[in-house]
Structures are given as structure tokens and as C-alpha cells.
Amino acid sequence: MSMEKSKISNYREALEDMITNAKAKFDESVEVHARLRIDSKKSDQQVRGSVELPHGSGKVMHICVITSVSSKEAKDAGADEVGDEQLIEKIKTSGKANWDVVVATTEMMPKLAVVAKILGPKGLMPNPKNKTVTSNISEAVKSIKKGRINFKNDNSGNVHISIGKVSFGVDKLSENFLAFIEALKKSKPESVKGKFIHSIHLCSTMGKSYPIEVKM
């Protein structure tokens, strides 16, 4: 019998109940939705970060690398598309950016300004805070392929992230959940005083939502 969601407070119990009651014919994603005590209109309260999920997210990440100095390094590491100014021009002309992550080397950042309005709304604009602006392209690409994902708040002050699939099982999902919570806590802006995380909910793609008790 499924638990009453109002009684759920332990993440492991929530995951166990979620897995038991997953009825979809596909492997559902397990999502975390965090409501934060921030003012999303203030620039100094924007939340950006990254987390290396111990067991990955279960999603194949498509990575674009924009660089003029590390093309071979990027390709050898497994980047799906690599380019320099010509790729930037292609993005500008087409208005398309169909990747999960865009990584750039430092020298390319000023040149990316012309496509900021395309990459920004998609959450693809490289940023040092989530380690997508780097001089170590190989490490960045391999880390993302292995399970590192970026997160940031939306306009309502919420953060949404997938921590795996129902098929992962309770133990792996629990480890991924805890890794994300720790990364989220570390992303707390200095200007935010007092309690940072207002509430946390766990859910599967087709399942109900479970409120989880998380301090801070």
C-alpha cells in the first residue's frame, strides 16, 4: 500500500515507496524539486552549481565544446561537437543549440556574447560556477559524461534536477540524492541569511510527489 504523502519525511522511505508503485511501461526518471528561500530577481541571490552524481543520471549527455586551443583534447574526451568562432556563427545564424551542456575555454567567452540570448534561456551559457568555463577541457567533458550535471534556480526560486532512474534502486538513488543536497547547500549565496532550503520534493516521471524533510 502506498504511503500517504503527508507522512513522508525520510528520503529512503520515499524512494522505496516510489519504486514499489512505479507503473509506467518505461524506466521513469527520479526528480528532485527544491524550493529555495531566495529572491530570484536579485543578481546576488542566483543559485548556480554542479554535482557529480556517484551513479550518473541515467541520461546520455550531449556536450558541445567551444574552443580555439583544445579541439583535439575535447574530441578525445568524447565531446559530441567541437568548434570555435565558426560554430558560434552557426549558432547565431540558426538560433539553435541542441546540446545538454556547452563547455568553453576562457579565451572564447568574450566571443560567446553574441549568442548569449540563445544559450542563456536554455541554461547553456558557460559559467565558471558550474565548471563549464575551464582550461582543462578533457577533465570537464569526462566528468560530465560520467555523471556531473549543472543546476540553477528558475524564475520562481526553484531548482529542478533528475538524480537517476527508478531502475537504479534505493541505494544508488539515495547516494545521488545526498550528493545533490550537499551540492545545493554549498551553492547558498552569501547574501541569503537564515534558512536556505524551504522545501524538497521527490517524484518519479509519472508518480506522485513526496515532501522530504531536509534541514537548512
N, C-alpha and C positions, 0 to 999 in steps of 0.2 A: 504493500500500500504506500502510495506517495505521501511524503510528509507535507504538513501544512506549511506553506512558505513563510508564514508569520513566525513560525517557531524555529526556523533555520538560523543558526548563528555560526556553526562550525563549518569551515570550508570543505573538510574531508567528508562530512556527512552530506553536505550539499552535492558534492561531486558523485558520491555513491548513489544518492537518490536520482540524480540527473542521468547517470549511466544506466541504471536499472530501468528507468522509464523512457529511454530514448527509443522511439518507434519508427523513425524515418527510415526509408529504404537506402539512404546514403549515409556516409560517415559524417555526422554533424560536427561542426566546429564548436569549441567551447569558448565563450566570450566573457570578458570581464568589463564591466561598465563602472567607472569610478566618477562620482560626483565630488568636485573639489570646492573648498571654500576660498575661491579666488574671484577677483573681478576681471573677467576676460577682456574688458575694454581697456585695461591698464597695461601698458607695454612691459612694466616691470613685474607683472604677475603672470606672464605667459609661461606655461609649463611645456618644456621640451626635454626629451631624454631618450635613452635607448636601453634595451635589456637583452642580455644573452640568455635566451631560454635554454635550460640544460638539455631539453629533448626536442628543441625546434618547435615550430608552429604547425608543422604538417603541410605547409604550403611551399611550393616551389617558387622561390623569389627570382624575379627577372630584374637584373641590375644593369643600369647604364652608367658608364664611366666617362666623364668629360675631362680630358687631359691633353696636354701637349708634350708631356715629358715621360709618361708612364704607360704608354699604349700597350707595349708587349707584356709588361707586368700585369696589366689589367686582364688581357686576353688569357694569359697563362693561368691566372687565378680563377677564371671561369665567368668573367663578365659577359653578359649577353650582347651588349652593344658598346662600342668604344669609339670616341671621336673627339675632335677639337672644335675649332671655330666653324667648320663646315657642318658639323652636327648641330651646333647652336643655331645656325642659319636655317637648317632643315626644320628644327622645332619651331622657330619663329615663323617660317613660311606656312607650315602645315597646321600649326596650332595644336599639334598632337604630342603627347608624351605618355606612351603606353607601357610604362615600366612600374615596378613596385618601389624601386629605390633609385635615386640618382646620386652618384658619388662624384666629387670633383677634387682636383688638386688645386692648391691655393692660387696659382697664377691664373687660373681660369675664372675665378669668382667675379672679378670686375666685368668680364665679358658676358657673364650669365645674366647681368642686369636686364638685358633686352628681352629675356624670356621669363623674367620673374613673375609676370602676370599669368603666364601659362603654367609654370611649375608650382608657384605658391599655392593657388587654390586646390591643387591636387596633393598638397603635402609633400612635394618632391624637391623643393628648393634645398640644395645642400646647406648644411648648417654645422658649425663646429661642435655645438652642444650635443648633437646626436651622432657625432663622429663620421659625418658624411663629407666633411672637408678635411682632407688628410694628405700627408706626404707618403704614407705607407698604404698604397692602393691595394697591394696583394693581401695584406692583413685585413683590410676593411672588407674586401669582396668575399674572402674566405669566411670571415666571421658572419657576414650577412647570410651567405649560403648555408652556413651551419645552423643558424637559428637566431641571430641578433635582429631584433626589429625595433623600429623607432616609434615613438608615441608623442602626441602633443594634445593640448586641450582644444576643444571646439569652441564655437562662439557662446555656448551655454556654460562653459566652465567644466565640461565633462571630458573624460578620456576613455576611449574605447579600444580594446585590444583583443586579439584572438590568441589563446595560450595553448592551442592544440586541437586534437580531435577526440571524440568520445572513445574511439578505439585505443587511445593511449593508456587508458586505465587510470585508477585513482592515484597511484603513487607518482607516476610521471606528471600527471596534470597538477598534482599538489606541489611538486617541486617547481614546475613552471609558474604556478600561481604565486608562490612565495618569492620567487626571483623577481617577478614583476612588481609585487608590493614593495619590496625593498628598493627597487629602482625608482618607483614612483615617489616613495618617501624622500629619497635623495634628491629628487628633482624639485623639491619645495623651494619656491622663490624666497629670497631673503626678506622681501617686503611683506610677506604673508606672516602674520603673527597668530599665535594660538593654534587651534586645531586646523589641520590642512585637509584631511580627507573627511568629507561629510558622510559619504556612504559608499558601499561597494556591493554590486550585484553580480552574481554568476548566472549564466544561462547557456543553453545549447541553441543551435540554429532554430530548431522547431519547438524547443521546450519552454517551460515557464521560467520565471526569474526567481532567484534565491538571494535574499538580502544576507550579507555576510558581515559579521562583527569584526571590525579592524580598528585598533587603537591608533590615534593620530589622525 
